[in-house]
Amino acid sequence: MKQTIILFLLCLLGFGAKANSVDDGKISYLPIITGDGIPVQARESLSAKMEQAISQNGFGASSHTDRFVMFAKCNVLEKDVAPTTPPRITQTVEVTFILGDVIENKTYASASFELKGIGTNETKAWQTAFNGLKSGNPRFKTMFEEARVKIETYYSANCKKLIAEAQTLASTGEYDQAINQLMSVPDVCADCRNEALAEATDIYQQKIDAEGVSLLAKAKNTWAMSQDVEGAEAAMAYLCAVPPTSASFGAAEELAAAIGDKVSAEKAREWKQRLREYNDEKEFRRLEQTNRHARSMATIAACRSVAEKWAENQPQNTVYLNW
């Protein structure tokens, strides 16, 4: 029996690996720059300024399209090229920042800046203009606060609808997308956030229960086809992947015990050695699983991981926002 326990302990270690991660629920904005003729270096400089403004105002900067975006629309209002050697470029640039929701196609707030740039080439002229942007500018603070209030209002009014949509996704097996939708509810609306987290953990349980059923069936079929050492290894690989909190875990343990009775003495000695090596980790996980708060935090962390992986795997199309 011990030789099978160690495999499940290793699975448990894997599932608990992200339990210490913290989900802060911040609104995250994706910086997007639009405008013609902006050199690459100048775009990078403006993007860094936008990330600074996002962070300084208490939000997160996203690296992929999720929901909320911060657009920077750049237009050259005036431009003069002095006939010197080298030429001297002077230009006035208008940069309009827009905070919005690309899923609802809503604009929440905006702020415009007129910036003067000068340089001996296009890159320097743009960069000196963008250097005039200060992340601590009060207009940034006003813009972000206005957007925050509107986002809170949106989630307060649409919370039930968003949760119902997630439940519908889960009912069709789209567990990851459902969890992503629920985990994206920001903490600016605390009541909706708490409801969404509770529903996300329920759907996560549905997800791992479904995965457990599938993995257990594969293990049974594999073992039935080849009841030898090779078949045992293949079946145990499936059983090891059954989540410890899945409803199928008990049945998986029973099958593992039956398989363990068939393995050779040599294999049993090898697993016994593993048991000694991981004894400390086993005790740690046993204690962790008896702590309700730890289990809750581990589940939320697992939900966040599912949501992030789902979002990362989505195609990154061109983002549009009407304003």
C-alpha positions as CSV (number, residue, x, y, z in Angstrom):
1,M,0.0,0.0,0.0
2,K,2.8,2.4,0.8
3,Q,4.2,2.2,-2.7
4,T,1.0,3.6,-4.0
5,I,0.6,6.3,-1.4
6,I,3.8,8.0,-2.4
7,L,2.6,8.6,-5.9
8,F,-0.5,10.3,-4.6
9,L,1.6,12.4,-2.3
10,L,3.6,13.5,-5.2
11,C,0.4,14.5,-7.0
12,L,-0.7,16.4,-3.9
13,L,2.6,18.3,-3.9
14,G,2.0,19.3,-7.5
15,F,-1.5,20.5,-7.0
16,G,-0.5,22.5,-3.9
17,A,2.5,24.1,-5.5
18,K,0.8,27.5,-6.1
19,A,-1.1,27.6,-2.9
20,N,1.0,30.6,-1.7
21,S,0.3,32.8,-4.6
22,V,-1.9,35.8,-3.8
23,D,-4.8,36.9,-6.0
24,D,-5.3,40.7,-5.3
25,G,-8.2,41.2,-7.7
26,K,-6.8,44.5,-9.1
27,I,-8.2,46.0,-12.3
28,S,-5.5,45.4,-15.0
29,Y,-5.2,47.7,-18.0
30,L,-3.5,46.7,-21.3
31,P,-1.5,49.7,-22.7
32,I,-2.2,50.2,-26.4
33,I,-0.7,52.9,-28.6
34,T,-2.3,54.1,-31.9
35,G,-1.0,56.7,-34.3
36,D,1.1,56.9,-37.5
37,G,4.8,57.5,-37.8
38,I,5.8,56.9,-34.2
39,P,9.2,55.3,-34.1
40,V,9.7,52.0,-32.2
41,Q,11.9,53.6,-29.4
42,A,9.4,56.3,-28.9
43,R,6.5,53.8,-28.6
44,E,8.5,51.9,-26.0
45,S,9.0,55.1,-24.1
46,L,5.3,56.0,-24.1
47,S,4.4,52.4,-23.2
48,A,6.6,52.7,-20.1
49,K,5.0,56.0,-19.2
50,M,1.6,54.4,-19.4
51,E,2.6,51.5,-17.2
52,Q,4.0,53.9,-14.6
53,A,0.7,55.8,-14.6
54,I,-1.3,52.6,-14.3
55,S,0.8,51.3,-11.4
56,Q,1.0,54.7,-9.6
57,N,-2.7,54.9,-9.6
58,G,-3.2,51.5,-7.9
59,F,-3.9,49.3,-10.9
60,G,-2.1,46.5,-12.7
61,A,-0.6,46.6,-16.2
62,S,-1.6,43.6,-18.3
63,S,0.5,42.0,-21.1
64,H,-2.4,40.6,-23.0
65,T,-5.9,41.6,-24.0
66,D,-8.3,40.7,-21.2
67,R,-11.0,43.3,-20.7
68,F,-9.8,46.7,-19.7
69,V,-7.4,48.8,-21.9
70,M,-5.6,52.1,-21.8
71,F,-5.4,53.5,-25.3
72,A,-3.0,56.3,-26.2
73,K,-4.1,58.0,-29.4
74,C,-1.3,60.2,-30.8
75,N,-1.8,63.0,-33.4
76,V,0.7,65.5,-34.7
77,L,-0.9,68.9,-34.5
78,E,2.0,71.0,-35.8
79,K,5.4,70.1,-37.2
80,D,8.3,72.2,-38.4
81,V,11.6,71.0,-39.9
82,A,14.3,73.7,-39.8
83,P,16.7,73.6,-42.8
84,T,19.8,73.2,-40.6
85,T,22.6,70.6,-40.6
86,P,21.4,68.3,-39.2
87,P,17.8,69.2,-39.6
88,R,15.9,70.2,-36.5
89,I,12.4,68.9,-36.0
90,T,9.9,70.7,-33.8
91,Q,6.4,69.3,-33.3
92,T,3.4,69.6,-31.2
93,V,1.8,66.2,-30.4
94,E,-1.7,65.6,-28.9
95,V,-1.9,62.4,-26.9
96,T,-5.4,61.3,-25.8
97,F,-5.6,58.5,-23.2
98,I,-8.8,56.5,-23.0
99,L,-9.7,53.9,-20.4
100,G,-12.3,51.4,-21.6
101,D,-13.8,48.0,-21.7
102,V,-13.2,46.1,-25.0
103,I,-15.8,43.4,-24.2
104,E,-18.6,45.9,-23.6
105,N,-17.0,48.4,-26.1
106,K,-17.4,51.2,-23.5
107,T,-15.2,54.2,-22.8
108,Y,-15.0,55.0,-19.1
109,A,-12.7,58.0,-18.9
110,S,-10.2,60.0,-21.0
111,A,-7.6,62.7,-20.7
112,S,-5.7,64.7,-23.4
113,F,-2.2,66.3,-23.3
114,E,-0.5,68.7,-25.7
115,L,3.2,68.0,-25.8
116,K,6.1,69.7,-27.4
117,G,8.9,67.7,-28.9
118,I,12.2,68.7,-30.5
119,G,15.1,66.8,-31.9
120,T,17.5,66.2,-34.7
121,N,15.5,63.2,-35.9
122,E,12.0,61.7,-35.7
123,T,12.8,59.5,-32.8
124,K,14.2,62.2,-30.6
125,A,11.4,64.6,-31.5
126,W,8.8,62.0,-30.4
127,Q,10.7,61.0,-27.3
128,T,11.2,64.5,-26.0
129,A,7.5,65.1,-26.4
130,F,6.6,62.0,-24.4
131,N,9.2,63.0,-21.8
132,G,6.7,65.8,-20.9
133,L,4.3,63.2,-19.6
134,K,4.5,62.7,-15.8
135,S,2.8,59.7,-14.3
136,G,1.9,61.7,-11.2
137,N,-0.1,64.3,-13.2
138,P,-3.4,65.0,-11.5
139,R,-5.3,64.5,-14.7
140,F,-4.2,60.8,-14.7
141,K,-5.5,60.5,-11.2
142,T,-8.8,62.0,-12.1
143,M,-9.1,59.8,-15.2
144,F,-8.4,56.6,-13.3
145,E,-10.7,57.5,-10.5
146,E,-13.6,58.3,-12.9
147,A,-13.1,54.9,-14.6
148,R,-12.9,53.1,-11.3
149,V,-16.3,54.4,-10.2
150,K,-17.9,53.5,-13.6
151,I,-16.4,50.0,-13.5
152,E,-17.8,49.5,-9.9
153,T,-21.2,50.6,-11.1
154,Y,-21.1,48.2,-14.1
155,Y,-20.3,45.2,-11.9
156,S,-22.9,46.1,-9.3
157,A,-25.6,46.3,-12.0
158,N,-24.4,43.2,-14.0
159,C,-23.1,40.8,-11.3
160,K,-26.0,38.3,-11.5
161,K,-25.8,38.3,-15.3
162,L,-22.0,37.6,-15.3
163,I,-22.4,34.7,-12.8
164,A,-25.3,33.2,-14.8
165,E,-23.2,33.4,-18.0
166,A,-20.3,31.6,-16.2
167,Q,-22.7,28.9,-15.0
168,T,-23.9,28.4,-18.5
169,L,-20.4,28.0,-19.8
170,A,-19.7,25.4,-17.0
171,S,-22.8,23.4,-17.9
172,T,-21.4,22.9,-21.4
173,G,-17.9,21.9,-20.1
174,E,-16.3,25.2,-20.7
175,Y,-14.9,25.3,-17.2
176,D,-11.8,27.3,-17.8
177,Q,-13.6,30.1,-19.7
178,A,-16.2,30.2,-16.9
179,I,-13.5,30.5,-14.2
180,N,-11.7,33.2,-16.2
181,Q,-14.9,35.3,-16.4
182,L,-15.5,35.0,-12.7
183,M,-11.9,35.6,-11.7
184,S,-11.8,38.8,-13.8
185,V,-14.3,40.5,-11.5
186,P,-12.2,43.2,-9.8
187,D,-12.2,44.0,-6.2
188,V,-13.6,47.5,-6.7
189,C,-17.0,45.8,-6.4
190,A,-16.4,43.8,-3.2
191,D,-19.8,42.1,-3.1
192,C,-19.7,40.9,-6.7
193,R,-16.1,39.9,-6.3
194,N,-17.0,37.7,-3.3
195,E,-19.9,36.1,-5.1
196,A,-17.8,35.5,-8.2
197,L,-15.0,33.9,-6.1
198,A,-17.5,31.5,-4.4
199,E,-18.9,30.5,-7.8
200,A,-15.5,30.1,-9.3
201,T,-14.5,27.6,-6.6
202,D,-17.7,25.7,-7.2
203,I,-17.0,25.5,-10.9
204,Y,-13.4,24.5,-10.2
205,Q,-14.7,21.6,-8.2
206,Q,-16.9,20.6,-11.1
207,K,-13.8,20.8,-13.4
208,I,-11.6,18.6,-11.3
209,D,-14.4,16.1,-10.7
210,A,-14.9,15.8,-14.4
211,E,-11.2,15.5,-14.9
212,G,-11.0,12.8,-12.2
213,V,-13.8,10.7,-13.8
214,S,-11.9,10.9,-17.2
215,L,-8.5,10.0,-15.7
216,L,-9.9,7.1,-13.6
217,A,-11.6,5.6,-16.7
218,K,-8.3,5.8,-18.7
219,A,-6.4,4.2,-15.8
220,K,-9.0,1.3,-15.6
221,N,-8.9,0.7,-19.3
222,T,-5.0,0.8,-19.4
223,W,-4.7,-1.6,-16.4
224,A,-7.4,-4.0,-17.9
225,M,-5.5,-4.2,-21.1
226,S,-2.0,-4.9,-19.6
227,Q,-1.8,-6.1,-16.0
228,D,2.0,-6.2,-15.8
229,V,4.7,-3.7,-14.7
230,E,4.4,-1.7,-17.9
231,G,0.6,-1.5,-17.6
232,A,1.0,-0.6,-13.9
233,E,3.3,2.3,-14.8
234,A,0.9,3.6,-17.5
235,A,-2.2,3.3,-15.3
236,M,-0.5,4.9,-12.3
237,A,0.5,7.8,-14.5
238,Y,-3.2,8.5,-15.0
239,L,-4.1,7.9,-11.4
240,C,-1.3,10.2,-10.2
241,A,-3.0,13.0,-12.3
242,V,-6.3,12.6,-10.5
243,P,-6.7,15.8,-8.3
244,P,-6.6,14.9,-4.6
245,T,-9.8,16.9,-4.0
246,S,-11.7,15.2,-6.9
247,A,-14.7,13.1,-6.1
248,S,-12.8,10.2,-7.9
249,F,-9.8,10.3,-5.7
250,G,-11.0,7.6,-3.3
251,A,-11.7,5.2,-6.2
252,A,-8.3,6.1,-7.7
253,E,-6.7,5.1,-4.4
254,E,-8.5,1.8,-4.4
255,L,-7.4,1.0,-7.9
256,A,-3.8,2.1,-7.1
257,A,-3.9,-0.3,-4.1
258,A,-5.0,-3.1,-6.4
259,I,-2.3,-2.3,-8.9
260,G,0.3,-2.1,-6.1
261,D,-0.4,-5.6,-5.1
262,K,0.7,-6.7,-8.5
263,V,4.0,-4.9,-8.8
264,S,7.3,-6.7,-8.2
265,A,9.2,-6.7,-5.0
266,E,12.0,-4.7,-6.7
267,K,9.5,-2.0,-7.6
268,A,8.1,-2.0,-4.1
269,R,11.6,-1.4,-2.6
270,E,12.1,1.6,-5.0
271,W,8.8,3.2,-3.9
272,K,9.5,2.6,-0.3
273,Q,12.7,4.6,-0.7
274,R,10.7,7.4,-2.3
275,L,8.4,7.3,0.7
276,R,11.3,7.9,3.1
277,E,12.6,10.8,0.9
278,Y,9.3,12.6,0.8
279,N,8.1,11.9,4.4
280,D,8.5,15.5,5.5
281,E,6.5,16.8,2.5
282,K,3.8,14.2,3.2
283,E,3.4,15.5,6.8
284,F,3.4,19.1,5.6
285,R,0.6,18.4,3.1
286,R,-1.4,16.4,5.6
287,L,-1.4,19.4,8.0
288,E,-2.2,21.8,5.1
289,Q,-5.2,19.8,4.0
290,T,-6.7,20.0,7.5
291,N,-6.6,23.8,7.5
292,R,-9.7,25.2,5.9
293,H,-8.2,28.6,5.2
294,A,-5.2,27.0,3.5
295,R,-7.5,24.9,1.4
296,S,-9.6,27.9,0.4
297,M,-6.5,29.9,-0.5
298,A,-5.1,27.0,-2.5
299,T,-8.4,26.7,-4.4
300,I,-8.5,30.4,-5.2
301,A,-4.9,30.3,-6.4
302,A,-5.8,27.3,-8.6
303,C,-8.7,29.2,-10.1
304,R,-6.4,32.1,-10.8
305,S,-4.0,29.8,-12.5
306,V,-6.8,28.3,-14.7
307,A,-8.0,31.8,-15.6
308,E,-4.5,33.0,-16.6
309,K,-3.8,29.9,-18.7
310,W,-7.1,30.3,-20.5
311,A,-6.5,33.9,-21.2
312,E,-2.9,33.3,-22.4
313,N,-4.1,30.7,-24.9
314,Q,-6.6,33.0,-26.5
315,P,-5.7,34.5,-29.9
316,Q,-4.6,38.1,-29.5
317,N,-6.6,40.0,-32.2
318,T,-6.5,43.7,-32.9
319,V,-8.4,45.6,-30.2
320,Y,-10.9,48.2,-31.0
321,L,-12.7,50.7,-28.8
322,N,-15.1,53.3,-30.0
323,W,-14.7,56.8,-28.7
